[in-house]
Amino acid sequence: MAEIVIVGGGLSGLSLAYRLRQARPGDRITILEKGERVGGNIWTERVDGFQIETGPNGFLDAKSSTLQLCRDLGLGDRLIPASEGSRKNRYLFYNGKLRALPNSLGSFVTNRLLSWRGKLNLLLEKYRKRPTDAPADESIHDFAVRRAGREVAEVIADAMVTGIHAGDPKRLSVHAAFPRVVQMEREYGSVMRGFTQAGRAKREAAKARGEEPKPTRMWSFREGLRLMIEALRDQCGATIETGVDVTGINRGARWQIQAEGDRHWDADALVLTSPAPVQAALLATFDPLLSERIAAIEYAKVAVVVLGFRQADAPGDLDGFGFIAPQATKRDVLGVQWCSSIFPDRAPAGMVLWRALCGGTARPEMLDWDDARLIGAVRDELRIAQQVTAEPVLARVIRWPRAIPQYTLGHLDRVAAIEAAAAKHPGLFLAGNAYHGVAMNDCTEQAERVAEKVAELVSSS
């Protein structure tokens, strides 16, 4: 029987433990979590009939790992898709107005988000050749300028980066943050042509299975994402200890993990799934160079401002996902999600629930604002964008100092060096969203891969 310790009880740590339990049911697995609960950023709070997601709103089915995990947990019949309106209707807060993102050729032609020159540049992307001397790494901004022009880069690409990474498109690596886009250019000579081919392949695969092709959708549960976290907690088969502040690690005949209060654990395999700065601190004495490399991974700070309103006080058509304000505009909101329009039962009858995201790499100082100032700033933005002037019936602020890892230029080389250094310490594994993708799907997919490596190592020892 092997002893395996996982430091970090977020989605990565929990799903890793669950997959390990499937692979090696006889092993003893321990999860050490500094917080008072597991789940990390993912949790659902219930307040006065409102259901608040503290982190992600849901997950996409573009990859199968999280959907399959939910099914394996026995939660498949409790999954619910996001509303059709939230898939089709998305907006940008640009030049002081909400502007719909085009979702068809007709709306693209009539849309005022881009000038005619900007639209033409985007359409010509299909015919631009990939340069033979394309850089080994390139910022998202530079890639978008090269493929579709400066206007598309400063409006559409910036908004996309804001919505996913809350980061700076001039500093983030397109190869690390959007590898599929780079692959499409490499394989098809065009991003648009690549998406067209991918859509065709998806339709043909569905037809071969005798199914109707379906667009990519977001999923959650009527009870919120907390349901999945609680199911993982109860079914992962690990001993979970919360409120444990791990202070250091060492290696003798086995791995030794120390925590405050003179607590310690021994392990045959040690997996770190906590945020990169925490991993770096734990490794600082054991391997200073590895620690330094991990510490170089930056994070965006995000404050989530949750507001509930009476439906009568929220004018306009709310059949949509919400809106994004490109970071280049440096507004007081990165975007607003219309949570009660995306999924049912997020607000009581006659009410709406919205979440505003503030901060990011463009406005990190906002995380230090007090609650009243943050709420006031969001209300001012909603007054301009949606003409909402009424007092909210619910207001809640959630702060995430380490919200989203930033895959800055050089990230792939940085991660390769980190993994090469970690491989020199048999039985040490690094996981979490700091390395190979920031979305829930990336975490569950990586957890599967790392679980296989851990199982292989303890099986051979």
C-alpha positions in Angstrom: 0.0 0.0 0.0 1.4 3.4 -1.1 1.0 6.7 0.8 0.2 9.6 -1.4 -0.1 13.2 -0.2 -1.8 16.0 -2.2 -1.2 19.6 -1.1 -4.2 21.6 -2.3 -7.9 20.7 -2.2 -9.2 22.6 -5.2 -10.7 21.0 -8.3 -7.3 19.7 -9.4 -6.5 18.0 -6.1 -9.9 16.5 -5.6 -10.2 15.1 -9.1 -6.7 13.8 -9.0 -7.5 12.0 -5.8 -10.7 10.6 -7.3 -8.8 9.3 -10.4 -6.0 7.8 -8.2 -8.6 6.0 -6.1 -10.0 4.4 -9.3 -6.5 3.4 -10.4 -5.2 2.1 -7.1 -8.0 1.6 -4.6 -5.7 0.2 -1.9 -3.5 3.2 -1.5 -3.8 5.7 1.3 -4.4 9.2 -0.1 -4.3 12.4 2.0 -5.4 15.9 0.8 -4.0 18.8 2.8 -5.9 22.0 2.3 -5.1 25.4 4.0 -8.7 26.7 3.7 -11.6 25.7 5.9 -13.3 23.9 3.0 -12.2 22.2 -0.2 -13.0 23.5 -3.7 -10.7 26.5 -4.0 -12.3 29.2 -6.1 -15.2 26.9 -7.0 -18.1 27.1 -4.5 -21.8 28.0 -4.4 -23.2 30.3 -1.7 -26.9 30.5 -1.0 -28.2 33.8 0.4 -31.9 34.8 0.7 -32.9 32.7 -2.2 -30.0 33.8 -4.4 -27.4 31.2 -5.6 -24.0 32.7 -6.0 -21.0 31.1 -7.7 -17.9 32.4 -6.1 -15.7 31.4 -9.0 -16.5 29.9 -12.4 -20.2 30.0 -13.5 -19.9 26.6 -15.3 -17.8 24.6 -17.7 -17.8 24.0 -21.5 -18.2 20.7 -23.2 -15.6 21.5 -25.8 -13.5 18.9 -23.9 -15.0 15.8 -22.3 -13.0 15.5 -19.1 -15.3 17.5 -16.7 -18.5 16.1 -18.2 -17.1 12.6 -17.9 -16.0 13.2 -14.3 -19.6 14.4 -13.5 -21.0 11.2 -15.0 -18.5 9.0 -13.2 -19.6 10.7 -9.9 -23.2 9.8 -10.7 -24.2 13.4 -11.4 -24.9 13.1 -15.2 -28.7 13.3 -14.8 -28.3 16.5 -12.7 -26.4 18.5 -15.3 -28.2 21.4 -16.9 -27.1 23.4 -20.0 -26.9 27.2 -20.0 -29.7 29.0 -21.8 -29.7 29.2 -25.5 -29.8 33.0 -25.2 -26.6 33.1 -23.2 -24.9 31.1 -25.9 -26.0 33.4 -28.7 -26.3 36.8 -27.1 -23.1 38.4 -25.8 -22.1 42.0 -25.6 -19.1 44.3 -25.4 -19.2 47.5 -23.3 -17.4 49.7 -25.8 -17.3 53.5 -26.2 -19.9 53.9 -23.4 -22.5 51.5 -25.0 -23.4 47.9 -25.0 -22.8 46.5 -28.4 -23.9 43.0 -29.5 -21.2 40.6 -30.7 -22.2 39.2 -34.1 -23.5 35.7 -34.1 -24.3 35.3 -37.8 -23.1 36.6 -41.1 -26.0 39.1 -41.3 -25.3 40.5 -37.8 -21.6 40.7 -38.7 -22.4 42.9 -41.7 -24.7 45.3 -39.8 -22.8 45.3 -36.6 -21.2 48.6 -35.6 -18.5 47.1 -33.3 -15.9 47.2 -36.1 -15.5 49.7 -38.9 -15.8 48.5 -42.5 -12.0 48.4 -42.7 -11.9 46.2 -39.5 -14.5 43.9 -40.9 -12.6 43.6 -44.2 -9.4 42.8 -42.4 -11.1 40.1 -40.4 -12.6 38.5 -43.6 -9.2 38.6 -45.3 -7.7 36.5 -42.5 -8.6 33.5 -44.4 -6.3 34.4 -47.3 -3.3 35.7 -45.3 -0.3 33.3 -45.5 1.5 32.2 -42.4 5.0 33.7 -42.5 7.8 31.2 -42.9 9.6 33.0 -40.1 6.7 33.0 -37.6 8.1 33.5 -34.1 8.4 30.6 -31.7 6.4 32.6 -29.2 4.1 35.5 -29.9 1.7 37.7 -27.8 -2.0 37.4 -28.4 -2.1 41.0 -29.5 0.7 40.6 -32.1 -0.8 37.4 -33.4 -4.2 39.0 -33.8 -2.7 42.1 -35.5 -0.8 39.8 -37.9 -3.8 37.7 -38.7 -6.7 40.2 -38.7 -5.5 43.7 -38.2 -5.0 46.1 -35.3 -8.7 46.9 -34.8 -9.7 43.3 -34.3 -6.7 42.9 -31.9 -7.7 45.9 -29.8 -11.4 45.1 -29.7 -12.2 41.4 -30.2 -8.9 39.8 -29.1 -8.7 42.1 -26.0 -12.3 41.3 -25.0 -11.6 37.5 -25.4 -8.5 37.7 -23.2 -10.4 39.9 -20.7 -13.2 37.4 -20.4 -11.0 34.3 -20.0 -7.7 35.5 -18.5 -8.4 39.0 -17.1 -4.9 39.7 -18.6 -2.9 41.8 -21.0 -3.0 40.5 -24.6 0.3 42.3 -25.2 2.0 40.2 -22.5 0.2 36.8 -22.8 1.5 34.1 -25.0 -0.9 32.9 -27.7 1.0 29.6 -27.9 0.3 29.0 -24.2 -3.1 30.6 -23.7 -4.7 29.6 -27.1 -2.7 26.7 -28.5 -5.6 25.5 -30.6 -5.6 28.8 -32.5 -1.9 28.5 -33.3 -2.4 24.9 -34.3 -5.2 26.0 -36.8 -2.9 28.5 -38.4 -0.1 25.9 -38.7 -2.3 23.2 -40.1 -4.8 25.1 -42.2 -3.0 28.4 -42.9 -5.9 30.3 -41.3 -7.7 30.5 -38.0 -11.1 31.0 -39.7 -10.4 28.1 -42.1 -9.4 26.0 -39.1 -12.6 26.7 -37.3 -14.6 25.9 -40.4 -12.8 22.5 -40.8 -13.2 21.8 -37.1 -17.0 22.5 -37.3 -17.3 20.3 -40.4 -15.4 17.4 -38.6 -17.7 17.7 -35.6 -20.8 17.6 -37.8 -19.5 14.5 -39.7 -18.6 12.7 -36.4 -22.1 13.4 -35.0 -23.6 12.1 -38.3 -21.5 9.0 -38.1 -22.9 8.3 -34.6 -26.4 8.9 -35.8 -26.7 12.1 -33.7 -27.6 15.7 -34.5 -24.5 18.0 -34.2 -24.7 20.3 -31.2 -22.9 23.6 -30.6 -20.5 23.9 -27.7 -22.4 24.7 -24.5 -21.8 25.6 -20.9 -23.0 23.3 -18.1 -23.6 23.4 -14.4 -26.1 22.0 -11.9 -29.4 23.4 -10.6 -27.7 23.3 -7.2 -24.6 25.0 -8.5 -21.0 23.8 -9.0 -20.8 23.2 -5.3 -22.6 19.9 -6.0 -19.6 18.6 -8.0 -17.1 19.7 -5.3 -19.1 18.0 -2.6 -19.5 14.8 -4.6 -15.7 14.7 -5.2 -15.1 15.4 -1.5 -17.4 12.5 -0.5 -16.3 10.0 -3.2 -12.6 10.6 -3.8 -11.7 8.2 -1.0 -9.0 10.5 0.5 -8.5 11.6 4.0 -9.1 15.3 3.7 -7.6 17.6 6.3 -8.6 21.3 6.1 -7.1 24.2 7.9 -3.6 22.7 7.4 -0.9 25.3 6.6 2.0 23.2 5.0 5.3 25.0 5.8 7.9 22.8 4.0 8.8 19.6 2.3 11.9 17.4 2.3 13.1 14.1 1.0 14.8 11.3 2.8 13.8 7.7 2.3 10.4 9.1 1.7 8.8 12.5 1.2 8.3 14.4 4.4 5.7 17.1 4.6 5.7 19.6 7.5 2.9 21.8 8.7 2.2 24.3 11.5 1.7 22.8 14.9 4.6 20.3 14.5 2.3 18.2 12.3 4.0 16.0 9.6 3.2 13.3 7.0 5.4 10.8 5.1 4.6 9.9 1.5 5.8 7.7 -1.3 4.5 10.3 -3.8 3.8 14.0 -3.3 1.6 16.1 -5.6 1.4 19.9 -5.3 -1.8 21.3 -6.8 -1.9 24.6 -4.9 -1.4 28.0 -6.7 2.1 28.6 -8.1 3.3 31.0 -5.3 2.3 28.4 -2.7 4.2 25.7 -4.5 7.2 28.0 -4.9 7.2 28.8 -1.2 7.1 25.1 -0.2 10.0 24.3 -2.5 12.1 27.3 -1.6 14.5 25.4 0.7 14.3 22.0 -0.9 15.1 23.2 -4.5 15.6 27.0 -4.7 16.0 27.0 -8.5 12.8 25.1 -9.1 11.1 27.4 -6.6 12.3 30.5 -8.4 11.0 29.3 -11.8 7.6 28.5 -10.4 7.5 31.9 -8.6 7.9 33.6 -12.0 4.3 32.6 -12.9 2.1 35.7 -12.4 -1.5 35.9 -11.3 -4.3 38.3 -12.0 -6.3 39.7 -9.1 -10.1 39.7 -9.4 -12.8 41.0 -7.2 -16.3 39.5 -7.8 -19.1 42.0 -7.0 -22.5 40.2 -6.8 -25.6 42.2 -7.1 -29.3 41.2 -7.0 -32.0 43.5 -8.3 -35.8 43.4 -8.6 -36.5 42.4 -12.1 -38.7 45.5 -12.5 -35.6 47.7 -11.8 -33.5 46.0 -14.5 -34.8 47.3 -17.8 -33.9 45.9 -21.2 -33.6 42.5 -22.8 -31.6 40.3 -20.5 -31.7 37.2 -22.6 -27.9 36.8 -22.9 -24.7 35.9 -21.1 -23.7 39.5 -20.2 -21.0 41.9 -21.4 -17.2 42.3 -21.4 -15.3 45.6 -21.3 -12.0 45.2 -23.0 -9.1 45.9 -20.6 -7.6 48.5 -22.8 -10.6 50.7 -21.9 -9.5 50.5 -18.2 -13.1 50.7 -17.0 -14.1 49.8 -13.5 -15.6 46.5 -14.6 -14.0 43.7 -16.7 -17.4 42.4 -17.4 -20.8 41.6 -16.0 -22.4 38.1 -16.1 -26.2 37.9 -16.1 -26.2 34.8 -13.9 -30.0 34.4 -13.6 -30.3 34.5 -17.4 -27.6 31.9 -17.9 -28.9 29.3 -15.6 -32.4 28.9 -13.9 -33.0 29.3 -10.2 -30.1 31.6 -9.6 -32.4 34.3 -8.2 -35.9 34.2 -6.5 -39.0 34.9 -8.6 -39.1 38.5 -9.7 -35.4 39.1 -9.1 -32.2 39.0 -11.2 -28.7 38.1 -10.1 -25.6 39.6 -11.8 -21.8 39.2 -11.1 -19.4 42.0 -12.0 -15.7 41.1 -12.3 -13.3 43.9 -11.4 -9.5 44.3 -11.4 -7.4 42.1 -13.6 -3.9 43.0 -14.7 -5.0 46.4 -15.9 -6.6 47.4 -12.6 -5.1 45.3 -9.8 -5.5 48.2 -7.3 -9.2 47.6 -7.3 -8.8 44.6 -5.1 -7.7 46.9 -2.3 -10.9 49.1 -2.5 -13.3 48.6 0.4 -16.7 46.9 -0.3 -18.6 50.2 -0.5 -16.3 51.7 -3.1 -16.3 48.5 -5.2 -20.1 48.2 -5.1 -20.5 51.9 -5.9 -18.1 51.7 -8.9 -20.0 48.7 -10.3 -23.4 50.5 -9.9 -22.0 53.5 -11.7 -21.0 51.2 -14.6 -24.4 49.5 -14.7 -26.0 52.9 -14.8 -24.2 53.7 -18.0 -24.3 50.3 -19.6 -27.8 49.1 -18.6 -29.5 52.2 -17.2 -30.0 50.5 -13.8 -30.3 53.1 -11.1 -32.2 51.3 -8.3 -30.7 50.1 -5.1 -29.7 46.4 -5.2 -31.5 44.1 -2.8 -28.3 42.0 -2.5 -24.7 43.1 -2.5 -21.7 40.8 -1.9 -18.0 41.2 -2.6 -15.6 38.2 -3.1 -11.9 38.8 -3.5 -9.4 36.5 -5.3 -5.8 37.8 -4.9 -4.7 34.8 -7.1 -7.6 34.5 -9.4 -6.1 33.4 -12.8 -2.5 32.4 -13.7 -1.1 34.6 -16.4 0.6 32.6 -19.3 3.0 35.4 -20.2 5.5 35.2 -23.1 7.9 32.4 -22.5 5.4 30.4 -20.5 5.9 27.1 -22.5 9.6 27.3 -22.0 9.2 28.2 -18.4 6.9 25.2 -17.8 9.2 22.8 -19.7 12.1 23.9 -17.4 10.0 23.5 -14.3 8.9 20.0 -15.3 12.5 19.0 -16.2 13.7 20.2 -12.8 10.8 18.5 -11.0 11.6 15.2 -12.8 14.9 15.1 -11.0 13.0 14.4 -7.7 11.3 11.0 -8.2 7.8 11.0 -6.6 7.3 14.8 -6.9 4.5 15.9 -9.2 3.2 19.4 -10.0 -0.3 20.1 -11.1 -3.0 22.8 -11.0 -4.0 25.5 -13.4 -0.6 27.3 -13.3 0.8 25.1 -16.1 -1.4 23.7 -18.8 -4.6 25.6 -19.0 -6.7 27.7 -16.6 -10.2 26.3 -17.2 -12.0 23.6 -15.3 -11.6 21.2 -18.2 -7.9 21.8 -18.2 -7.7 21.0 -14.5 -9.7 17.8 -14.7 -7.8 16.7 -17.9 -4.4 17.3 -16.3 -5.5 15.6 -13.1 -6.2 12.4 -15.2 -2.7 12.6 -16.7 -0.9 13.2 -13.4 -2.9 10.4 -11.7 -1.7 8.0 -14.3 1.9 9.1 -13.7 1.6 8.8 -9.9 0.0 5.4 -10.2 2.7 4.2 -12.5 5.4 5.4 -10.1 4.0 3.8 -6.9 3.2 0.6 -8.8 6.9 0.2 -9.8 8.4 1.1 -6.4 
